[in-house]
Amino acid sequence: SGSTSGSGRHSQWGAGASDEQSSSVGVASASAAAPPLDCAPPASLQRTAPCAPANVGSHGSVCLVWLRDDMRLRDNPALLHAAQGGFTSVVPVFVHDTGENTLHRLQGAVRVCKHESLKVFSDTLCSMGSGLVIRSGDAVEELLAVLAAVTTGRRCVVFNKRLEPWHRSRDQEVAEALRSARIEVEAFVGNALYDPEELKPIERWQRWRARVRAEEAENRGLAADSKARSGVPKAQEHISGFGSYRFFHHALEELGPPPHPLGDVKRLPRLPERALRMSVGLEALGYGASAGKDFPRPSRQHAERPTAKQDDWAAEMRRYWSFGEAVAMVRLEHFLAEVLAAGDFEGRKRLRADEQNTSELSPYIRFGELSARTVYWAAKRRREKTSQKLFEDPLHPGAIKANGTFLRRFVWRDLSYWFLYEFPTMSEISLRPQYETEVWTGTGRQLQRWQHGRTGFPLVDAGMRQLWSIGWMPNYLRHLVAQTLIEYMDITWKEGLKWFDWTLVDADVAINAFSWQNGGHSGPDQWEFVLHPVHAAKSCDPEGNYVRRWVPELAGLPTEYLHRPWDAPPRLFSARMKNVYPSRVLQDLDAARRDHASRVIEVRRRHPEMVARTGHEWLKLPNNPGLLAKLVTRDEFRAETQDFIYKQTPAASGAKAVDRGARRRSRRRRRRRGRCHGSGRVVVAGRRFVPAGRGGDSAQAVR
C-alpha cells in the first residue's frame, strides 16, 4: 500500500505497478474456451472414506509424488499426473530434507503453520483412501528407500518445481541421483503464473522496445530500410525502469495470458501398506513445537525446558488461522464476492487496518493450499466495475475494473521470483552494491523495541503486536512499520527482513527480500513515498479501532489523542498509562528522516559512476555482461536534497503529499551548482532531474 509517483508506478509490500486501467498481464484476457472455475472446495475434499492402504503386489508400477509446498488437490500438476498416469499405486511423500544446504530453512511462524498444513492435507489424502508418507533424512536416500520397499517394477518420481534458486539446485541434484538409479523423474511447473526460468524479461523487453521504435520510425516517415524501422533489438540497449511494473508488463505482453489451472484430483490409486508403515509420523518432525512464553529468539524454535502448560507462543496464531484447501477456497470465495466485487480492494478501503478489506490468502498460497493460477483466474473472471480509486486519474475518469489491482499483485509476485532467480543473494546483499557501504546509526535496543511493538508510536506498535500475535498484518501496515525502521530509526532493511522471515505466517524469501530492498533504497524500485508513523492513521485507522485492539493500554484515550498520546493533557494520558506504555523511541521524526536521507545521499556521492544524468542509478546486470539497467530512484535522492518532496501530513488524504515548498527550495540550492530549466526540471552537477508525477496505488504481494 501507500502512494507512488505519477509515472504510473505502484508500490507494494514491494514496488510499482501501472495505471489503474492497465491489464494485469500484458494483454491477457480470460478465454471464452477456458474451463469453468468455481470456488467451491473440490468434491474429493468432502469425502469421508477411511484411510485404508492396500496390499499392492511388489511388481506393479508405482509413482511417488514428492510433495513440498503443494498441499492441494486442485491445480496440482504432479499429483494429477500420478492420478491419471495408470500406475498401480501412488505414494504421496513429504521429506524433511536434511541433505539440503540452505540458509533459508523452515523456521518461526512458517514452521508451525507448515505443521498444520501437513496435518490437514494428510487427513485429506486419507479420506480418499490414500495417505501421506512422512520421512526425515536425505531426500535422495529417503525417496529411494520408499520406492525399494513398495515395488521392484516400474518406478517413477514426480514433483512440482520450487521457485527459489537454491531449492531448484537441490531438486536438480535429487533428480539426477534418482535417474542414475534408473528411476523415472518428471518435474512440473511450480506455484507461479510463469516459470522464472522461462520468463526472460530482459530479452523480451528489448524486443518490445525494438517494436515500439519501429512503429515510431514509421509514424515519422523514416525510410523502410532504416535501422529504426527494422524491429531488431540493439546489441547493447540499456534497460530503463528495470524492476518496475511497467518493465515487467511489457515483457509479459509477448508471453500472453498465464496458463489456466488444471482440474481436481478426484481419486488416487491406493497407497501400499508397506509405504504407510514407513511413515515416521508428523510429530516426529518437530514442526509444531512452540512451547515457551512469548515469541522465541530466531536462534531457537521453542523452549528446551518444560514451561507452564499454557505457555505457547503460537497459540493465538493457531486460533486465528484455519488451514487446508477447503478453508482456503471458502476464504477465496468470500473475498471475491464480498470485497473484490464491491470494489473495496481497488480504492482506499483496502488501506483500512481496522476492516477486513484484504484477501488474507497469502498463507494459503505460501503453503500451496491454493495455487496462484487458481486465484488469478478466479479473480480474472470477475466482471464488476467500481468508482472507488486510490487516486483520481484524469486520463481514465469514470468506473474501472474492480479486479485490476488484485490481479497486478500476482504479476509483482512473479517479478519477485524472477529477481531472486536472477540475483540469488537478494536476501543478503544489496542489489545496488554501493548501498552495502551505507552507514546505519540505529541501535540494537531500538531494533528490539520495534520488534516487540514498544516504539511509543501506537500505530506502529499495533502493527508489530498483530504480527507477533497472529503472524500477519495488512499490506499498508507492512509498509508503515518497514519505513519506520528504515527512514526514521535508521536501521538496515536486513534486520527487518530477518524479523519478517521469522514472524510472518506467509513468509516468502523472494517477496520479502524484494520488498525490503525496495524499502531500504537498495532494491530495483525505490519507494517514492514515506509513510509517517502518526499521520498514516488518517488512511488506515481514522477512528482508532485498530490501535485500541492491539494496544489496549491506550484504549481509554479519545481518538483525537490515540495516535499521539504524548500530546494528550495529563488528565487523559495518566501516570498509570505512562507507566505501562513506553515513551517515543524518537522525539523528532523530521530530523531523523533528514539524517537518514543524508546518509543515502552520501552513498550516491561516493559512487558517482553509478548515477545517471537523470539522477537515476545504474545497475550492472551480472548475467548480461556490458549491459546496464537504469533503476527507479526516489525524487529526493535524485535531487540530492534532505528536504521532503513527498511528505505525509495530517491534511493529506492519501499516502503522500507533495511539498512544493521543498521542491522550490531544492531548486534554489541547485541553481548554485547547476542550471534550472523551466518547471521542475533541474540540472544538478551535470545531471538533469525531472520530478515524477503523482498517482497510483500499491501493488505486489497478495495479502
N, C-alpha and C positions, 0 to 999 in steps of 0.2 A: 504494500500500500504506500501511500504517500503521494507526493507530487513529482512533477517531472519538468523537463524542458519542453518547449513547444515544437521541437523538431519532430514531434510525434513519438519520441522515445517514452517508454514507461518503465517504472522501476518496480521491482518486486521486493519480496524477500529474495532479492535478486537484482533485476535490472530492467531495461527498457522494452517498449513494445511500440506498435504502430498506432495510427489514429483509431478512433472509436469505430470507424466504418470498415476497417480492414478485415479481410478474410483471415481466418486463423492459420491456415497452412496454404500459402500461395493462393491459388485459385480453387482450392479444394471445395467440393460440394458433395452432399450426400447423393449417391447414385440411386436412380429410381429402381435399378435392379438389385440393390443391396438387400441382403436378407433382413427380415424384420427383427428388431431388437427390443424386447420389453425388459423391464427392470425387475420382474418377479424372480425370486430365487429359483435356480434350476430345480426341476421336479425331483431329480435324484437326491437333492438335499433334504427332501421331506420323507424319504424312505425310513422305515424303522426295522428293516430286516436285521437279525443278529449277525455279529461278526462270526463267520463260520469258515475258517480256512479249509481248503480242500487237500485231499491226498492225491497230488498230481504225480504221475509217473516221472521217473528221472530222465526219460528220453524225450520228453516233449520240448517244444520251443518256449523259451522264457524271455520276456522283455522286462528289464529292470529300469524303472523310472527314477532317476536321481533327482530328488526334489530339494530345492533350496528356498528361494523367495517366490514360490508359486503355489500357494496353498488354496487352490480353487479348481472347480470343475469346468467353469465357463472360460473359453478362450485360453486353454492351456495346451499349447501345441504338442508338447512331449507326451502328456498324459493321453491326449486324444489319439495320437499316433499309436500308442500302445494299445488303446482300447479297440481301435479299428484295424489293427495290423494282422489279425488272425493268429495271434500267439496262443499257445496252450494255457499259459498263465502269465500274469503281470504282477511284478513285485515293486510297489512304491517304497522307496528307501530315503531316509534322511540320515546324513552322516555328519556328526560333529568332527570336522576335518582337522586333525592335529598336525597334519603334514603341510598345511598352508602357511607360508611365511608372509605375514602381513601385519602392518601396524593397526589396521582397521578391523579388529575383531569385534564380535558382538559384545557390548558392554552397556552398563547402566540400564536406562529405561527400555531401550530396544531389546535387550537380552530378556528382560522379564516379559515383554509383550510377545516376543518370539515363542516363549514357552506356552503362552495362552493360545497363540495361533496354531502351533503344532498340535496342541491338545484337541482343539475343535476340529481340525482337519483330519486328525486320526479317527475321531468319532464319526466324521462324515464318511470316510472310506469304509469304516467298519459297518456302518448302516447299509452299505452297498454290497456287503458280503466279502469285502476286501479288508485292508488294514494298512497300517504304516509300520514298516520295519525301521527301528531306530538303532543306530550304531555310533560308536565313538572310536576314533583312531585315524590312521592314514587312509584317505579316501580310496586310493588305489587298492590297498590291501583289503579294506572292508568290502568294497564292491565285488572284488574277485572272490572273497570268501563266501559271500551270499550266493553268487552265481554257482560256485562249485558245490554248494550244499543242495541246490534245488534241481540241477539238471546236468546231464552230460551231452545233451543235444544242442540245438541251435541256441546261441546266447546273444542277446542284444542289450545295449545300454543306451538310453535316450535321456536328454536333458535340455532344458531351456537355458540359453546363454545368459550369463550375468553381464552387467553393463560396466562395472569398474575394471580398469586395465589389469590390476593385479589378480582379480578373480578370473579374468579371461586367460591370463597366462597360466593360472592353475588349472583351469578347465582344459586347456590345450595339453598341458603336461599329463593330466589324468587320462585324456582321450588317447594320447599316443601310447601310454603304458598299457591301456586296455587293448588297443589294436595290436600291439606287439604280442599280446596273449591270445590273439585270434578271436577277439570279441568284436562284434559289430558295434559301431558307435555312430550315433546321429545326433546332431545339435540343432536346435531351433531358435528362432529369433526371441530375444528377451522381452522384458516388460517395458517397451517403449514404442512410440509411434514408428520410428525408423531405427534401424541398427546403426550405432555410431560409426562402425567401420564402413558402412555404405553411404554415409551422408556426403562426405567430400564437399563441404560448403565453400571452401576457398576456390576450388576449381569451378564449381557451379556459379559462384558469384562472378568470377572473371568472365564466364561465358555470357551471363546475364548482362554484364557491363558492356561487352562487345556488341550484343544485340541492340542495346539502348543507343550506343554510339553510332551504329549503322543507321538506325531509324532517324536519329538527329541529323546525321550527314545527308540522308536522303531528303529530309524536310528542308535543309538548307540549299539543296540543289547541287551538291557536290557530284563530281564525275563518278560514274558507276564503277570505274576501276580504281578509285581512291582507296587508300588503306582504311580510312574511317568507315567506308561502306562495306568492307569485306566481311564483317561479322566475326573476324578471327581475333581471339584474345591476344593482348600484348604479352610478350615473353616475360616481362617483369613489371606487371602493373600492381602497384601497391594497393592494399585493401583499405578502403575508407569505412569508418563506422564499425570496425571489426568488433564482434561481440555484442552488437546491438540487435534488437529485434529485426530492424529493417534489413541488416546484412543477412541474417538467417532466413528471413521471409523470402527474399529474392532467390536465395539458394534453393529453397524448397519448392519454388514455382516449377522448377524443372522436374522434380520428383512426382508431383501430383499428390492427390489425396493419400493419406496413410491407409494401410490395409484394414479391411473390416475385421471385427473379431470373429473367431471360429465358434462353432457350436458347442453345446454342452457335452460332457461325458455322461452318457446315460447309464452305462453299465461297464463293469470291468470283469475280465476272467478271474476266477477265484484265486486267492493267494495261497501258495503251497504252505502246508502246515510247518514244514521244516524251516521255511524262511521266517515265519512268525515266531518260532521258538528261539531264533537267533536275536530277537529284539531285546535290547537292554532295558527298555522302559524309559519313559520321558524324564522321570525324576532323576535318573542317574546322570543326566547331562548337567544338572545344577543350574539350568537357565532361570528357573523360577525362584531361586533362593534370594530373599530380600529381607531377611531378618536384620533388625537394627533400628535404632532411634535416629530419625532424621535421614536425609539423603547422604549416603556414604561418600567418601572421597573417591576420585577416579582410580585411585590405586587399589581399591578393593570393591568387590561387588556386594558383599554383605558382611555382617558381624561374624567373626570367627568364634566368639564365645557366646554361650547362651545368654539371651536377654529376656526381658519381660515378654510374656506371650503376646501382648498386644503391640509390641514394637515391630512394625513392618513398614518400612519407608515407602513401599509400593501399594499400600492398602487403598489409599484414595484413588490412585491410578486405576486399580482393578475395579473399583466401584464405578468409576466414571465410564470406562470403556468396556464394551462387549465386543467379542471377536468372532471371526468366522465369515464365510462368504454370504451366508443367508442374511446376517445382520448388516453387512456392507451393502447388499443390494437394496435392502429396505431403506437404509440411510440415503443411498443414491436416489431412489425414487422420491423420497421426501424432499431432498434438496431441489431436484428438477421441478417438482410440482409446486412447491411452496415458496421457494426462494428465487430460483432462476426464472421461472415463468412470470413471476411478479415483477421482475426487473430489479430486484433488490441487490443483486450481485453486481449489476452494471453501474449503479450510481453510488451515492455517498453512504447508503445504508450499510454497505459491506465494511465500512471503516468502524462501525459501532462495535465496541468491545462488550457492551452490556446487552447485546442482542445476538442471536444465532443466525447471522446472515451470511456465513461462510459454509462451505460444504462439510468440513471435518472428515473428508475422505482420505486425507494424506496417509494416515497409518495403514489403512486397508490396501492402498496402492503400494506402500512401502513393503508390506509382507506378502504381496501378491495375492491377497484375497479378492482384489479387483484388478483387472488388467487396465492399463492406460487406454488401450483401444476400446474396451467396453465403455468406459466412462466418456471418452471423447465422442464416440459415435452416438451414445445415448443423448448427450448434450447437443450434438450437431443436428440431430433430427428435430429439435425443438424449433418452432416457428414464431414464437411470441416476439413482439416488439415492445419497447418501453421508451418513455420520455425521460427516464432517470439517466443522468450522466454525472460523471465525476467532475468534469469541466465542460462548459459550453464551448462548442466548436463552430464558429461562424461558417466554416466551409461545409459543414454537414449538419444543418439545422433539422429539427423535427425528430421523429421517433427513430430509434436504432434497434438493431438486433439485441435481444436480451441475453444472448449466449456468447457474444463476441469476446468479452474479457476473460470469461472462464475458459474458452477454447484456447486463447493465447497462452494460458498457463501451461498447457501441455507442450506448446512449441518451446517455451522457455525451459521446461523440464528436459526436453531432448537436447537443447543447446547446452545445458549444464553438463549432460553426459558426454556430449561431443568434446567440450572443453577439457573434461577430465581425461578423455581418451587421448586428446592431442597434447595435454600438459599433465602427465601422471602425478607430478609433485604439487599440484594446485592446492592441496590441503595443507601443505607445509611451507611452501616457498612462494613469495610474491611473483605474480605473473609479470608485473613491471619490475624487473630485477633491481632497479635503482632504489626501490622503496624498502629493500632489505636493510638499507643504511639509515632509515628514518629513526630518529630518537624519540622514545616514548617515556613520558615522565610520571605516569600513573603508578601507584604503589600496590603492593600485594594486599595490604589491608583494604584499600579502596575496591580492589577486584573482589575480595571476599564479601564486602558489603553489597556490591552489585549482584553477586551470585545468590545471596540469601535474601534479597529483597529488603535491604536495610539502607538504601541510599538517602532516605529522607525526602525523596520526591515520590509522593503517593502513587501516581500513575505508573511510574517505572517499577516501584516496589510491588504493585498489584500484579503487573505482568510477570515479574520474576517469581512471585509466590504461586501464581497459577501454574507456571512452568514447573516449579518444584513439586507442586501437589499432584497435577494430573498429566504432566509431561507434554503439555501443549499450550499454545497461546495463539490468538489471531494474528494474521499476517501484519496488520498495521502495528500491533504491539511489538512484533519481532523487529520491525524497522526502528521503532522508538527506542527499545532497550539497547539495540546494537549501536545506534548513533549516540546514545547517552554514554556508552562505554568508550566509543572511539572519539567522537567530536568534542566531548566535554571532559571526560575523565582522562583522556589521552592514554588509553590502554590499547595495546595492539589487538587487531582483529583475531590473531591466532588464539588468544585466551578466550575470546567469545566463541570461536568455533569449537574449541575443546569442550566448553561447558554445554553448548547446544548438543554436541555429539553425545554427551553423557546423559543429558536430561530429557531430550525430546523422544516421544514415542514414535515419531516419524523421521528420526534422524537419518539423513541420507548424505553421504560424503560429497557427492557431486553438487547437489543443490546447496548444501551448507557452505562448502568451500567457495563456490561461485558467488554466492550472496555475500558472505563475509568479506571476500576480497573486494567486491564492488563497493561495499560499505566502508572498507578500510583504505580506499583510493588506489590500491594496487591491482585491482581487477580490470577487466577489459572495458567496463562501462561504469564510470564513477557516478554515484548518485548525485543528481543535480540539486536535490532538496536536503534540508536538515530539519528534522522534527525537533520540537522543543519539549523538554521534559514536563513543562507545565501547560503551555499553550496547546499542545496536541490534544488535550482533553476536550477542547471545543468540538473536535471532529469525532472523537471516539467514546467519550464518556461525559456528555454535557450535563446530565442530571446527577452524576457521581455514583450511580448504582454499581458500576464495576469496582470502583475503589472501595465502596462500603462492603462489598462481598469479600474481597481478598485482603483488605487492610481494616479489619473490624475495629481496631483500637481508635480509628478516626471516624467511625460511623456516626457519632453524635454531632459532628460538625455540620453547620449549614453548607449547602452546595457552594455558596459564594467563596468559602474558605477551604473547602475539602481538598482541592488540588494544590493549595499553597497555605498550609496551616500556620506557617511562621508569620503570616500577615494577620491572623485572627487575633482579636483582643483577648487579653488574659482570661476574661470571664468565660470565653468559649474554648480556647485552647488551654485547658487547665494544666496545673502542675502534674497531675496524675497522667494526663495524655503525654506530656513531655517526657515523663519517666519511662513510658513504655514504647514511645515512638521516637526514633533517632533524629538527631539534627541533620541538616543537609550535608552531604559529602562535599559539595561545592557551594560557595556563597555567591560567586559572581559568574553566572553561566556565560555571559557575553565575553568576558575577559578570558575565560577558559577556552572558548571556541576560537578566539583570535590567536591565543597562544598555540593551539594545535595547528591552525592554518599556517602560522609562521614556520612551523617545522616541516610541513608539506612543501611550502614554497622553497625552503632551504634545500630540500632534496632536488627539486627541479633546477635550482641554480647551480648545484654541484654537478648536475648531469645535463648540460645544455645540448649535448649531442642527441639526447632522447626527446627533445622538444621541437615540434614542427613550427613552421612560420605562423600557423594559425593559433598556436598556443596548445593544440592537442599534443599528445605524446605518442612516440613511436614504439613499436614492439617488433623485435626480430623474431621471425617465425622459425622455430627450431627444425621443423620438417620440410621447410621450403627455403633452402639457402639463398641468401641475397634478396629475399622478399621481405618487405616491411608492411606492417599493419598500423594504420592510424587509429588510435584509441580515443573514445569519447572521454573528454576531460571537463571537469566542472568549470563553469564560467569564472568563478572567483579565483581559481588556481591559474586559469589561462591569463587572467588579467594581473595575476600575482599581487593580489590585494587581500588584506585582512578585513576589509570592510565586507559587510554582508550584502551581496547582491540579491540573494534569496533568503528570506527570514520568516519564520512562522511567528505570528503575533496574535494577541488576544482578539484582534479585529479581523484576522484573516479567516475567510470561510473555507479555505482549502488547506492543503498540506504545506503550502508555501505562499509567501507574499514577496513581491519584488520591491526591494528598497532602491527606488530610483535615486534617492539622495546619495546612497553609497556608490551607485554606478557613476553619478556625476563627479563625486569626489575622486573616485578611481581615475576617471578620465583626466581630471585636472592634474593629478600627480603624474600621470603618464605623459602629459604634454612636455614635461621637463626632460623626459627620457626618449620620447618618440614623437610621433605626429598624430594628430586627430583628424579623421576624415568623416565628417557628417555624423549622422545619428547612430551612436552606439558602436561605431567602427573605430578601433584604436590600433595603431601600430606601436607595439611595445618591444623595444630593443630589437627592432628589425622584424618582429613577428606581428602579423595582423590578428587582432582579436575581434570576433564578431559575436556578441551575445546571442544566445539561442532564444527562441520564442518561448511561449509558455503554454501549458496544457497537458493533457494526457492523464493516464491513470496508472495504477500499479498492477503489475502482472508477474507472472512466472510460476511460483510454486502453487500446487493445488492444496488449498487449506480447508 
